[in-house]
Amino acid sequence: MLLSLQGIQKSFGGVRALRNGSLEVRAGEVHLLMGENGAGKSTLMKIVAGLQARDGGEMLWRGQPVSFTRPSEASANGIAMVHQESLLAPHLTVAENIFLGRETTSRAGWVERRSLTEKARRVINEHGFRLDPEWRVGRLSPAGKQLVEICRAVAQGSSLLIFDEPTSSLSESETKEVFRLVRQLCERQIGVIYITHRLEELRAIGDRVTVLRDGATVHSGDLKDLTRDELIHHMVGREIDSIYRREPVPPGETLLKVTNVFRGMLRNVSFELRAGEIVGLAGLMGAGRTELCRVLFGVDPPEQGTVEIAGKLVTAKTPREAVSAGIALIPEDRQLDGLALKLPIAFNVTMPDLGRVCRAGVLNKKAETDLAEEYRQLLRIKCNNTAQLAGRLSGGNQQKIVIAKWVARGARVFLFDEPTRGIDIGAKQEVFEQMDRLARQGAAVLMVSSELPELLQVTDRILVMRNGRLTGELPGSTTQEEIMRLAAPESAAPVLEEQL
């Protein structure tokens, strides 16, 4: 037995994140850690990795009681964690990040960069990742950063690797590479703890499973002994339909019309969104989906072409102008681009429309609190109160805050870029319900997703992109095979932002 956790407890300011976390991991196995957002999975793993101290319970490493107070202590004992949200240094190179804190130095104390780069290149080539050790990490896409995190953990020579949502931002081909890497690690008798919300990944990668709910372990055993429905029931504590089906509504007026748009890799993009529609946007990583959202939201204005909102020509050169025109963006990286994590929920909800809660240019705190509370209840955001910091919430509840601020602003066109990335099945269903509610109230929704089953469940029709161009339109009743035929997979996705 590599690791044994019994009765782990942890509280944050009176909020109990863990009350009875228990887990056992053996050498050479992939142990799945499942649960809804806020169940305590990441907190439990941060305790194992030395990022947080436990309040109670017992932790045994190779049969001996341990208590890590710093990540360096866990690393020295052979434990490494690949985080869902990147903890890399963006101003350093890939090689420097992989060996950060473990650099080879000369007698004079200088870092031997050539040696560092070559060692990093060997690690990257060994696992077949499309990375250059001399790239700056700040230039990488979320997928590229995830691969660097994996390389850093592997290069430490660990006995136990913790993967927190490792494939949430990866393409299908990159996901297969991660699976291959995990299997190689197990063959070397390295233990793996694997956190994921993608139920379709489980059988391909896992041996045993532990389920947390409300900060406590509610099930642990062999994965083969559980059905999909039983696993979902353990996770959410109730019966839930794992297949969300939307009843479409008759579409209304054209709210968004894009005509012959060019920008960077985008070439001659034209399409329409109508009121009441949820339209999917599919394509492989690097196809141009996020770039299109940035153009529509005014981050990167089009070089050519036109955008119309409800029949009115809009030349949004900034996000502020796009917001004024009624466009909302729920970005792929909600923590970086969608939220002010160190500020209260109330501020995040009212931020796009401060004029609504100001009197004579002065913020009315009561009006702000009342408005935020209204949308907290509407979107069922789980928190103590709206004064709680947004960064303290689970991924699913953070996503609801991003949606809430645009609903409160009265947007009419919603751009959802990978809306279910890193959230659990219960939260996904709630996000889908909110998208459906918006459509039924007369909004138009564009849903960018790499999860083809979700597109088929939620959308009325699906646009497909490849290499910056729209290659076709399919009905929502199409198949994954038809989507992939238009997306035409040719190779693994590039990982540089400027190439995406």
URHUUR-V621094 format. One record per pair of residues at least 6 apart in sequence whose C-alpha atoms are under 8 Angstrom apart, sorted by the first residue. I is the first residue (numbers start at 0). J is the second residue. D is the distance in whole Angstrom. If there is no record, write none. Layout:
BEGIN
i=I j=J d=D
i=I j=J d=D
END
This chain:
BEGIN
i=0 j=23 d=7
i=0 j=24 d=6
i=0 j=25 d=5
i=0 j=26 d=6
i=0 j=61 d=6
i=0 j=62 d=7
i=1 j=23 d=8
i=1 j=24 d=6
i=1 j=25 d=5
i=1 j=26 d=6
i=1 j=60 d=6
i=1 j=61 d=5
i=1 j=62 d=7
i=1 j=159 d=8
i=1 j=190 d=7
i=2 j=22 d=8
i=2 j=23 d=6
i=2 j=24 d=5
i=2 j=25 d=7
i=2 j=58 d=7
i=2 j=59 d=6
i=2 j=60 d=5
i=2 j=61 d=6
i=2 j=62 d=8
i=3 j=21 d=8
i=3 j=22 d=6
i=3 j=23 d=4
i=3 j=24 d=7
i=3 j=57 d=8
i=3 j=58 d=6
i=3 j=59 d=5
i=3 j=60 d=7
i=3 j=62 d=8
i=4 j=20 d=7
i=4 j=21 d=5
i=4 j=22 d=5
i=4 j=23 d=6
i=4 j=56 d=8
i=4 j=57 d=6
i=4 j=58 d=5
i=4 j=59 d=6
i=5 j=19 d=7
i=5 j=20 d=6
i=5 j=21 d=4
i=5 j=22 d=7
i=5 j=56 d=6
i=5 j=57 d=5
i=5 j=58 d=7
i=6 j=18 d=7
i=6 j=19 d=4
i=6 j=20 d=5
i=6 j=21 d=6
i=6 j=55 d=7
i=6 j=56 d=5
i=6 j=57 d=7
i=7 j=17 d=7
i=7 j=18 d=6
i=7 j=19 d=5
i=7 j=20 d=5
i=7 j=21 d=6
i=7 j=43 d=8
i=7 j=53 d=7
i=7 j=54 d=7
i=7 j=55 d=6
i=7 j=56 d=4
i=7 j=57 d=6
i=7 j=58 d=8
i=8 j=15 d=8
i=8 j=16 d=8
i=8 j=17 d=5
i=8 j=18 d=5
i=8 j=19 d=6
i=8 j=20 d=7
i=8 j=53 d=6
i=8 j=54 d=5
i=8 j=55 d=5
i=8 j=56 d=6
i=9 j=15 d=6
i=9 j=16 d=6
i=9 j=17 d=5
i=9 j=18 d=7
i=9 j=42 d=8
i=9 j=52 d=8
i=9 j=53 d=5
i=9 j=54 d=5
i=9 j=55 d=7
i=10 j=16 d=5
i=10 j=17 d=7
i=10 j=54 d=7
i=15 j=214 d=7
i=16 j=37 d=8
i=16 j=38 d=7
i=16 j=39 d=6
i=16 j=42 d=7
i=16 j=213 d=8
i=16 j=214 d=5
i=17 j=38 d=8
i=17 j=39 d=6
i=17 j=42 d=8
i=17 j=43 d=7
i=17 j=213 d=7
i=17 j=214 d=4
i=17 j=215 d=6
i=18 j=214 d=5
i=18 j=215 d=6
i=19 j=56 d=8
i=19 j=214 d=6
i=19 j=215 d=4
i=19 j=216 d=6
i=20 j=43 d=7
i=20 j=211 d=7
i=20 j=214 d=7
i=20 j=215 d=5
i=20 j=216 d=5
i=21 j=215 d=8
i=21 j=216 d=6
i=22 j=209 d=7
i=22 j=216 d=8
i=22 j=219 d=8
i=24 j=30 d=6
i=24 j=190 d=7
i=24 j=191 d=8
i=24 j=192 d=8
i=25 j=190 d=6
i=26 j=158 d=8
i=26 j=159 d=8
i=26 j=185 d=8
i=26 j=188 d=5
i=26 j=189 d=5
i=26 j=190 d=5
i=27 j=184 d=7
i=27 j=185 d=4
i=27 j=186 d=6
i=27 j=187 d=7
i=27 j=188 d=4
i=27 j=189 d=5
i=27 j=190 d=5
i=27 j=191 d=7
i=28 j=185 d=6
i=28 j=188 d=8
i=28 j=189 d=7
i=28 j=190 d=5
i=28 j=191 d=6
i=28 j=205 d=8
i=28 j=206 d=6
i=28 j=207 d=8
i=29 j=181 d=8
i=29 j=185 d=7
i=29 j=190 d=6
i=29 j=191 d=5
i=29 j=192 d=6
i=29 j=193 d=7
i=29 j=204 d=7
i=29 j=205 d=5
i=29 j=206 d=5
i=29 j=207 d=7
i=30 j=190 d=8
i=30 j=191 d=6
i=30 j=192 d=5
i=30 j=193 d=6
i=30 j=205 d=6
i=30 j=206 d=6
i=30 j=207 d=5
i=30 j=208 d=6
i=30 j=209 d=7
i=31 j=192 d=6
i=31 j=193 d=5
i=31 j=194 d=6
i=31 j=195 d=8
i=31 j=201 d=8
i=31 j=205 d=6
i=31 j=206 d=7
i=31 j=207 d=6
i=31 j=208 d=4
i=31 j=209 d=6
i=32 j=40 d=7
i=32 j=192 d=7
i=32 j=193 d=6
i=32 j=194 d=5
i=32 j=195 d=7
i=32 j=208 d=6
i=32 j=209 d=5
i=32 j=210 d=6
i=32 j=211 d=8
i=33 j=40 d=7
i=33 j=194 d=6
i=33 j=195 d=7
i=33 j=196 d=7
i=33 j=208 d=7
i=33 j=209 d=6
i=33 j=210 d=5
i=33 j=211 d=6
i=33 j=234 d=7
i=34 j=40 d=7
i=34 j=196 d=8
i=34 j=210 d=5
i=34 j=211 d=5
i=34 j=212 d=6
i=34 j=234 d=5
i=34 j=235 d=7
i=34 j=423 d=7
i=35 j=211 d=8
i=35 j=212 d=7
i=35 j=234 d=6
i=35 j=235 d=7
i=35 j=422 d=8
i=35 j=423 d=5
i=35 j=424 d=7
i=35 j=425 d=7
i=35 j=426 d=8
i=36 j=393 d=5
i=36 j=394 d=6
i=36 j=395 d=6
i=36 j=422 d=6
i=36 j=423 d=6
i=36 j=426 d=8
i=37 j=213 d=7
i=37 j=214 d=8
i=37 j=392 d=7
i=37 j=393 d=5
i=37 j=394 d=8
i=38 j=211 d=6
i=38 j=212 d=5
i=38 j=213 d=5
i=38 j=214 d=5
i=38 j=215 d=8
i=39 j=211 d=7
i=39 j=212 d=8
i=39 j=213 d=7
i=39 j=214 d=5
i=39 j=215 d=8
i=40 j=194 d=8
i=40 j=211 d=7
i=41 j=163 d=7
i=42 j=51 d=8
i=44 j=161 d=7
i=45 j=51 d=6
i=46 j=52 d=6
i=46 j=53 d=6
i=46 j=67 d=8
i=47 j=67 d=7
i=47 j=73 d=7
i=47 j=78 d=8
i=48 j=67 d=7
i=48 j=69 d=8
i=48 j=70 d=6
i=48 j=73 d=5
i=48 j=74 d=8
i=48 j=78 d=6
i=48 j=79 d=7
i=48 j=80 d=6
i=49 j=66 d=8
i=49 j=67 d=5
i=49 j=68 d=5
i=49 j=69 d=5
i=49 j=70 d=4
i=49 j=71 d=8
i=49 j=72 d=7
i=49 j=73 d=6
i=50 j=68 d=7
i=50 j=69 d=6
i=50 j=70 d=6
i=51 j=68 d=7
i=51 j=69 d=8
i=52 j=66 d=8
i=52 j=67 d=7
i=52 j=68 d=6
i=57 j=64 d=7
i=58 j=64 d=6
i=58 j=65 d=6
i=58 j=66 d=7
i=59 j=65 d=6
i=67 j=73 d=6
i=73 j=79 d=7
i=74 j=155 d=8
i=74 j=157 d=7
i=76 j=157 d=8
i=77 j=155 d=8
i=77 j=156 d=7
i=77 j=157 d=4
i=77 j=158 d=5
i=77 j=159 d=6
i=78 j=157 d=5
i=78 j=158 d=6
i=78 j=159 d=5
i=78 j=160 d=6
i=78 j=161 d=8
i=79 j=152 d=5
i=79 j=155 d=8
i=79 j=157 d=6
i=79 j=159 d=7
i=79 j=160 d=5
i=79 j=161 d=6
i=80 j=152 d=6
i=80 j=160 d=6
i=80 j=161 d=4
i=80 j=162 d=6
i=80 j=163 d=8
i=81 j=145 d=8
i=81 j=148 d=6
i=81 j=149 d=6
i=81 j=152 d=6
i=81 j=160 d=7
i=81 j=161 d=6
i=81 j=162 d=5
i=81 j=163 d=6
i=81 j=165 d=7
i=82 j=145 d=8
i=82 j=148 d=7
i=82 j=162 d=7
i=82 j=163 d=5
i=82 j=164 d=7
i=82 j=165 d=7
i=83 j=145 d=7
i=83 j=162 d=8
i=83 j=163 d=5
i=83 j=164 d=5
i=83 j=165 d=6
i=83 j=167 d=8
i=83 j=421 d=8
i=85 j=141 d=8
i=85 j=144 d=7
i=85 j=145 d=7
i=85 j=148 d=7
i=87 j=96 d=6
i=87 j=136 d=7
i=87 j=144 d=8
i=87 j=148 d=8
i=88 j=96 d=7
i=88 j=136 d=7
i=88 j=137 d=8
i=89 j=135 d=7
i=89 j=136 d=5
i=89 j=137 d=4
i=89 j=138 d=8
i=90 j=135 d=6
i=90 j=136 d=7
i=90 j=137 d=6
i=91 j=135 d=6
i=91 j=136 d=6
i=91 j=137 d=8
i=92 j=132 d=7
i=92 j=133 d=5
i=92 j=134 d=5
i=92 j=135 d=4
i=92 j=136 d=6
i=93 j=119 d=8
i=93 j=130 d=8
i=93 j=131 d=7
i=93 j=132 d=5
i=93 j=133 d=6
i=93 j=134 d=6
i=93 j=135 d=6
i=93 j=136 d=6
i=93 j=147 d=7
i=94 j=115 d=6
i=94 j=116 d=5
i=94 j=118 d=8
i=94 j=119 d=5
i=94 j=120 d=8
i=94 j=132 d=5
i=94 j=133 d=6
i=95 j=102 d=8
i=95 j=115 d=7
i=95 j=116 d=8
i=96 j=136 d=8
i=96 j=147 d=8
i=96 j=151 d=7
i=97 j=119 d=7
i=97 j=147 d=7
i=97 j=148 d=7
i=97 j=150 d=6
i=97 j=151 d=4
i=97 j=152 d=8
i=97 j=154 d=7
i=98 j=115 d=7
i=98 j=119 d=8
i=98 j=151 d=7
i=98 j=154 d=8
i=102 j=110 d=6
i=102 j=111 d=8
i=102 j=115 d=7
i=103 j=110 d=6
i=103 j=111 d=6
i=103 j=114 d=8
i=103 j=115 d=7
i=104 j=110 d=4
i=104 j=111 d=5
i=105 j=111 d=6
i=116 j=132 d=6
i=116 j=133 d=7
i=119 j=132 d=6
i=120 j=131 d=7
i=120 j=132 d=6
i=122 j=150 d=7
i=122 j=154 d=7
i=123 j=129 d=8
i=123 j=130 d=7
i=123 j=132 d=8
i=123 j=150 d=7
i=126 j=176 d=8
i=126 j=180 d=7
i=127 j=176 d=8
i=128 j=146 d=7
i=128 j=176 d=8
i=129 j=491 d=8
i=129 j=493 d=7
i=129 j=494 d=7
i=130 j=143 d=7
i=130 j=494 d=7
i=136 j=144 d=7
i=138 j=495 d=6
i=138 j=496 d=6
i=138 j=497 d=7
i=139 j=494 d=6
i=139 j=495 d=4
i=139 j=496 d=5
i=140 j=494 d=5
i=140 j=495 d=5
i=140 j=496 d=5
i=140 j=499 d=8
i=141 j=168 d=6
i=141 j=169 d=8
i=141 j=494 d=8
i=142 j=168 d=5
i=142 j=169 d=5
i=142 j=170 d=8
i=142 j=494 d=6
i=143 j=494 d=5
i=143 j=495 d=7
i=145 j=165 d=7
i=145 j=168 d=8
i=145 j=169 d=8
i=152 j=160 d=7
i=153 j=160 d=8
i=157 j=189 d=7
i=158 j=188 d=8
i=158 j=189 d=5
i=158 j=190 d=6
i=159 j=189 d=6
i=159 j=190 d=5
i=159 j=191 d=6
i=159 j=192 d=8
i=160 j=189 d=8
i=160 j=190 d=6
i=160 j=191 d=5
i=160 j=192 d=6
i=161 j=191 d=6
i=161 j=192 d=5
i=161 j=193 d=6
i=161 j=194 d=8
i=162 j=191 d=7
i=162 j=192 d=6
i=162 j=193 d=5
i=162 j=194 d=6
i=163 j=193 d=6
i=163 j=194 d=5
i=163 j=195 d=7
i=164 j=193 d=7
i=164 j=194 d=5
i=164 j=195 d=5
i=164 j=196 d=7
i=164 j=421 d=7
i=165 j=177 d=8
i=165 j=194 d=8
i=165 j=195 d=8
i=166 j=173 d=8
i=166 j=174 d=6
i=166 j=177 d=8
i=167 j=420 d=6
i=167 j=421 d=6
i=168 j=420 d=7
i=169 j=284 d=8
i=170 j=283 d=7
i=170 j=284 d=6
i=170 j=449 d=8
i=170 j=491 d=7
i=170 j=492 d=7
i=172 j=490 d=8
i=172 j=491 d=6
i=172 j=492 d=8
i=173 j=491 d=6
i=173 j=492 d=8
i=178 j=203 d=8
i=178 j=204 d=7
i=181 j=191 d=8
i=181 j=204 d=8
i=182 j=204 d=8
i=184 j=190 d=8
i=184 j=191 d=8
i=185 j=191 d=7
i=193 j=205 d=8
i=195 j=421 d=8
i=196 j=421 d=7
i=196 j=422 d=7
i=196 j=423 d=5
i=196 j=424 d=7
i=198 j=227 d=8
i=202 j=222 d=8
i=205 j=222 d=7
i=206 j=221 d=6
i=206 j=222 d=6
i=206 j=223 d=8
i=207 j=219 d=7
i=207 j=220 d=6
i=207 j=221 d=4
i=207 j=222 d=5
i=207 j=223 d=8
i=208 j=218 d=8
i=208 j=219 d=6
i=208 j=220 d=6
i=208 j=221 d=6
i=208 j=222 d=6
i=209 j=216 d=7
i=209 j=217 d=8
i=209 j=218 d=6
i=209 j=219 d=4
i=209 j=220 d=7
i=210 j=216 d=6
i=210 j=217 d=6
i=210 j=218 d=5
i=210 j=219 d=6
i=210 j=233 d=7
i=210 j=234 d=6
i=211 j=217 d=6
i=211 j=218 d=7
i=211 j=234 d=7
i=212 j=233 d=8
i=212 j=234 d=6
i=212 j=235 d=7
i=212 j=236 d=8
i=217 j=233 d=7
i=218 j=233 d=7
i=228 j=241 d=8
i=231 j=238 d=8
i=231 j=239 d=7
i=231 j=241 d=8
i=232 j=238 d=6
i=232 j=239 d=7
i=235 j=425 d=7
i=239 j=425 d=8
i=241 j=424 d=7
i=242 j=456 d=7
i=243 j=428 d=7
i=243 j=431 d=8
i=243 j=456 d=6
i=243 j=457 d=7
i=244 j=456 d=5
i=244 j=457 d=6
i=245 j=435 d=7
i=245 j=456 d=7
i=245 j=457 d=6
i=245 j=458 d=8
i=247 j=276 d=8
i=247 j=459 d=7
i=248 j=275 d=6
i=248 j=276 d=7
i=248 j=439 d=7
i=249 j=275 d=7
i=250 j=273 d=6
i=250 j=274 d=6
i=250 j=275 d=5
i=250 j=276 d=6
i=251 j=273 d=6
i=251 j=274 d=5
i=251 j=275 d=6
i=251 j=441 d=8
i=252 j=273 d=5
i=252 j=274 d=6
i=252 j=309 d=7
i=253 j=271 d=7
i=253 j=272 d=6
i=253 j=273 d=4
i=253 j=274 d=6
i=253 j=308 d=8
i=253 j=309 d=6
i=253 j=310 d=7
i=254 j=271 d=8
i=254 j=272 d=6
i=254 j=273 d=5
i=254 j=274 d=6
i=254 j=307 d=8
i=254 j=308 d=5
i=254 j=309 d=4
i=254 j=310 d=7
i=254 j=411 d=8
i=254 j=412 d=7
i=254 j=442 d=8
i=254 j=443 d=7
i=255 j=271 d=6
i=255 j=272 d=5
i=255 j=273 d=7
i=255 j=306 d=7
i=255 j=307 d=6
i=255 j=308 d=5
i=255 j=309 d=6
i=255 j=310 d=8
i=255 j=412 d=7
i=255 j=443 d=8
i=256 j=269 d=8
i=256 j=270 d=6
i=256 j=271 d=4
i=256 j=272 d=7
i=256 j=306 d=6
i=256 j=307 d=5
i=256 j=308 d=7
i=256 j=310 d=8
i=257 j=268 d=7
i=257 j=269 d=5
i=257 j=270 d=5
i=257 j=271 d=6
i=257 j=304 d=8
i=257 j=305 d=6
i=257 j=306 d=5
i=257 j=307 d=7
i=258 j=267 d=8
i=258 j=268 d=6
i=258 j=269 d=4
i=258 j=270 d=7
i=258 j=304 d=6
i=258 j=305 d=5
i=258 j=306 d=6
i=259 j=266 d=8
i=259 j=267 d=4
i=259 j=268 d=5
i=259 j=269 d=5
i=259 j=303 d=7
i=259 j=304 d=5
i=259 j=305 d=7
i=260 j=266 d=7
i=260 j=267 d=5
i=260 j=268 d=5
i=260 j=269 d=7
i=260 j=301 d=6
i=260 j=302 d=7
i=260 j=303 d=5
i=260 j=304 d=4
i=260 j=305 d=6
i=261 j=267 d=6
i=261 j=268 d=7
i=261 j=301 d=6
i=261 j=302 d=6
i=261 j=303 d=5
i=261 j=304 d=6
i=262 j=294 d=8
i=262 j=299 d=8
i=262 j=300 d=7
i=262 j=301 d=5
i=262 j=302 d=5
i=262 j=303 d=7
i=264 j=287 d=7
i=264 j=466 d=7
i=264 j=467 d=5
i=265 j=287 d=6
i=265 j=290 d=8
i=265 j=291 d=7
i=265 j=466 d=8
i=265 j=467 d=4
i=265 j=468 d=6
i=266 j=467 d=6
i=266 j=468 d=5
i=267 j=304 d=8
i=267 j=468 d=7
i=268 j=468 d=6
i=268 j=469 d=6
i=269 j=469 d=8
i=272 j=278 d=7
i=272 j=443 d=6
i=272 j=444 d=7
i=272 j=445 d=8
i=273 j=442 d=8
i=273 j=443 d=6
i=274 j=438 d=7
i=274 j=441 d=5
i=274 j=442 d=5
i=274 j=443 d=5
i=275 j=437 d=8
i=275 j=438 d=4
i=275 j=439 d=5
i=275 j=440 d=7
i=275 j=441 d=5
i=275 j=442 d=6
i=275 j=443 d=6
i=275 j=444 d=8
i=276 j=438 d=6
i=276 j=442 d=7
i=276 j=443 d=5
i=276 j=444 d=6
i=276 j=458 d=8
i=276 j=459 d=6
i=277 j=434 d=8
i=277 j=435 d=8
i=277 j=438 d=7
i=277 j=443 d=6
i=277 j=444 d=5
i=277 j=445 d=6
i=277 j=446 d=7
i=277 j=457 d=7
i=277 j=458 d=5
i=277 j=459 d=6
i=277 j=460 d=7
i=278 j=444 d=6
i=278 j=445 d=5
i=278 j=446 d=6
i=278 j=458 d=5
i=278 j=459 d=6
i=278 j=460 d=5
i=278 j=461 d=6
i=278 j=462 d=7
i=279 j=445 d=6
i=279 j=446 d=5
i=279 j=447 d=6
i=279 j=448 d=7
i=279 j=454 d=6
i=279 j=458 d=6
i=279 j=459 d=8
i=279 j=460 d=6
i=279 j=461 d=4
i=279 j=462 d=6
i=280 j=288 d=7
i=280 j=445 d=7
i=280 j=446 d=6
i=280 j=447 d=5
i=280 j=448 d=7
i=280 j=461 d=6
i=280 j=462 d=5
i=280 j=463 d=6
i=280 j=464 d=7
i=281 j=288 d=8
i=281 j=447 d=6
i=281 j=448 d=6
i=281 j=449 d=7
i=281 j=451 d=8
i=281 j=461 d=7
i=281 j=462 d=6
i=281 j=463 d=5
i=281 j=464 d=6
i=281 j=482 d=7
i=281 j=486 d=8
i=282 j=288 d=7
i=282 j=449 d=7
i=282 j=463 d=6
i=282 j=464 d=5
i=282 j=465 d=6
i=282 j=482 d=8
i=282 j=483 d=8
i=282 j=486 d=5
i=283 j=449 d=7
i=283 j=464 d=8
i=283 j=465 d=7
i=283 j=486 d=6
i=283 j=488 d=7
i=283 j=492 d=7
i=284 j=449 d=8
i=284 j=492 d=5
i=284 j=493 d=8
i=284 j=499 d=7
i=285 j=466 d=7
i=285 j=492 d=6
i=285 j=493 d=7
i=285 j=498 d=7
i=285 j=499 d=4
i=286 j=464 d=6
i=286 j=465 d=5
i=286 j=466 d=5
i=286 j=467 d=5
i=286 j=468 d=8
i=286 j=499 d=7
i=287 j=464 d=7
i=287 j=465 d=7
i=287 j=466 d=6
i=287 j=467 d=5
i=287 j=468 d=8
i=287 j=499 d=6
i=288 j=447 d=7
i=288 j=464 d=7
i=288 j=467 d=8
i=289 j=416 d=7
i=289 j=447 d=8
i=290 j=499 d=8
i=292 j=328 d=7
i=292 j=414 d=7
i=292 j=416 d=8
i=293 j=299 d=6
i=293 j=300 d=8
i=294 j=300 d=5
i=294 j=301 d=6
i=295 j=306 d=8
i=295 j=315 d=8
i=295 j=321 d=7
i=295 j=326 d=8
i=296 j=315 d=7
i=296 j=317 d=7
i=296 j=318 d=5
i=296 j=321 d=5
i=296 j=322 d=8
i=296 j=326 d=7
i=296 j=327 d=7
i=296 j=328 d=7
i=297 j=315 d=5
i=297 j=316 d=5
i=297 j=317 d=4
i=297 j=318 d=5
i=297 j=319 d=8
i=297 j=320 d=7
i=297 j=321 d=6
i=298 j=316 d=7
i=298 j=317 d=6
i=298 j=318 d=6
i=299 j=316 d=7
i=299 j=317 d=8
i=300 j=314 d=8
i=300 j=315 d=7
i=300 j=316 d=5
i=300 j=317 d=7
i=305 j=312 d=7
i=305 j=313 d=8
i=305 j=314 d=7
i=306 j=312 d=6
i=306 j=313 d=6
i=306 j=314 d=7
i=307 j=313 d=5
i=308 j=324 d=7
i=308 j=325 d=8
i=313 j=321 d=8
i=313 j=324 d=7
i=315 j=321 d=5
i=321 j=327 d=8
i=322 j=410 d=7
i=325 j=409 d=7
i=325 j=410 d=4
i=325 j=411 d=5
i=325 j=412 d=6
i=326 j=410 d=6
i=326 j=411 d=6
i=326 j=412 d=5
i=326 j=413 d=6
i=326 j=414 d=8
i=327 j=405 d=6
i=327 j=410 d=6
i=327 j=411 d=8
i=327 j=412 d=6
i=327 j=413 d=5
i=327 j=414 d=6
i=328 j=413 d=6
i=328 j=414 d=5
i=328 j=415 d=6
i=328 j=416 d=8
i=329 j=337 d=7
i=329 j=401 d=6
i=329 j=402 d=7
i=329 j=413 d=8
i=329 j=414 d=6
i=329 j=415 d=5
i=329 j=416 d=6
i=329 j=418 d=7
i=330 j=336 d=6
i=330 j=337 d=6
i=330 j=414 d=8
i=330 j=415 d=7
i=330 j=416 d=5
i=330 j=417 d=7
i=330 j=418 d=8
i=331 j=415 d=8
i=331 j=416 d=5
i=331 j=417 d=5
i=331 j=418 d=7
i=331 j=420 d=7
i=333 j=397 d=8
i=333 j=398 d=7
i=333 j=401 d=7
i=334 j=340 d=7
i=337 j=401 d=6
i=338 j=347 d=6
i=338 j=389 d=7
i=338 j=397 d=8
i=338 j=401 d=7
i=339 j=347 d=6
i=339 j=389 d=7
i=339 j=390 d=8
i=340 j=388 d=7
i=340 j=389 d=5
i=340 j=390 d=4
i=340 j=391 d=8
i=341 j=388 d=6
i=341 j=389 d=7
i=341 j=390 d=6
i=342 j=388 d=5
i=342 j=389 d=6
i=342 j=390 d=8
i=343 j=385 d=6
i=343 j=386 d=5
i=343 j=387 d=5
i=343 j=388 d=4
i=343 j=389 d=6
i=344 j=371 d=7
i=344 j=385 d=5
i=344 j=386 d=6
i=344 j=387 d=6
i=344 j=388 d=6
i=344 j=389 d=5
i=344 j=400 d=7
i=345 j=367 d=6
i=345 j=368 d=6
i=345 j=370 d=8
i=345 j=371 d=5
i=345 j=372 d=8
i=345 j=385 d=5
i=345 j=386 d=6
i=346 j=367 d=7
i=347 j=389 d=8
i=347 j=400 d=7
i=347 j=401 d=8
i=347 j=404 d=7
i=348 j=371 d=6
i=348 j=374 d=8
i=348 j=400 d=6
i=348 j=401 d=7
i=348 j=403 d=6
i=348 j=404 d=4
i=348 j=405 d=8
i=348 j=407 d=7
i=349 j=356 d=8
i=349 j=367 d=7
i=349 j=370 d=8
i=349 j=371 d=7
i=349 j=404 d=6
i=349 j=407 d=7
i=349 j=408 d=8
i=350 j=404 d=7
i=351 j=404 d=7
i=351 j=405 d=7
i=351 j=408 d=7
i=352 j=407 d=8
i=352 j=408 d=6
i=353 j=362 d=8
i=354 j=360 d=8
i=356 j=362 d=6
i=356 j=363 d=6
i=356 j=364 d=8
i=356 j=366 d=5
i=356 j=367 d=5
i=357 j=363 d=5
i=357 j=366 d=8
i=368 j=385 d=7
i=371 j=385 d=7
i=372 j=384 d=8
i=372 j=385 d=7
i=374 j=403 d=6
i=374 j=407 d=7
i=375 j=381 d=8
i=375 j=385 d=8
i=375 j=400 d=8
i=375 j=403 d=8
i=378 j=399 d=6
i=378 j=403 d=7
i=378 j=433 d=7
i=380 j=396 d=6
i=380 j=399 d=6
i=380 j=400 d=7
i=381 j=392 d=8
i=381 j=396 d=6
i=382 j=392 d=7
i=389 j=397 d=7
i=390 j=397 d=8
i=394 j=421 d=7
i=394 j=422 d=6
i=395 j=421 d=8
i=395 j=422 d=5
i=395 j=423 d=7
i=395 j=426 d=5
i=395 j=427 d=8
i=396 j=426 d=8
i=398 j=418 d=8
i=399 j=430 d=7
i=410 j=442 d=8
i=411 j=441 d=7
i=411 j=442 d=5
i=411 j=443 d=6
i=412 j=442 d=6
i=412 j=443 d=5
i=412 j=444 d=6
i=412 j=445 d=8
i=413 j=442 d=7
i=413 j=443 d=6
i=413 j=444 d=5
i=413 j=445 d=6
i=414 j=444 d=6
i=414 j=445 d=5
i=414 j=446 d=6
i=414 j=447 d=8
i=415 j=444 d=7
i=415 j=445 d=6
i=415 j=446 d=5
i=415 j=447 d=6
i=416 j=446 d=6
i=416 j=447 d=5
i=416 j=448 d=7
i=417 j=446 d=7
i=417 j=447 d=5
i=417 j=448 d=5
i=417 j=449 d=7
i=418 j=430 d=8
i=418 j=446 d=8
i=418 j=447 d=8
i=418 j=448 d=7
i=419 j=427 d=6
i=419 j=430 d=8
i=431 j=457 d=7
i=434 j=444 d=7
i=437 j=443 d=8
i=437 j=444 d=8
i=438 j=444 d=7
i=446 j=454 d=8
i=446 j=458 d=8
i=448 j=454 d=7
i=451 j=479 d=6
i=452 j=479 d=7
i=454 j=461 d=8
i=454 j=475 d=8
i=455 j=475 d=6
i=455 j=476 d=7
i=455 j=477 d=7
i=455 j=478 d=8
i=456 j=475 d=8
i=457 j=475 d=8
i=458 j=475 d=6
i=459 j=474 d=6
i=459 j=475 d=5
i=460 j=472 d=7
i=460 j=473 d=6
i=460 j=474 d=4
i=460 j=475 d=4
i=460 j=476 d=8
i=461 j=472 d=6
i=461 j=473 d=5
i=461 j=474 d=6
i=461 j=475 d=6
i=462 j=469 d=7
i=462 j=470 d=8
i=462 j=471 d=6
i=462 j=472 d=5
i=462 j=473 d=6
i=463 j=469 d=6
i=463 j=470 d=6
i=463 j=471 d=6
i=463 j=472 d=6
i=463 j=473 d=8
i=463 j=482 d=7
i=463 j=485 d=6
i=463 j=486 d=6
i=464 j=470 d=6
i=464 j=471 d=8
i=464 j=485 d=8
i=464 j=486 d=6
i=465 j=485 d=8
i=465 j=486 d=5
i=465 j=487 d=7
i=470 j=485 d=6
i=470 j=486 d=7
i=471 j=485 d=7
i=473 j=482 d=8
i=493 j=499 d=7
END
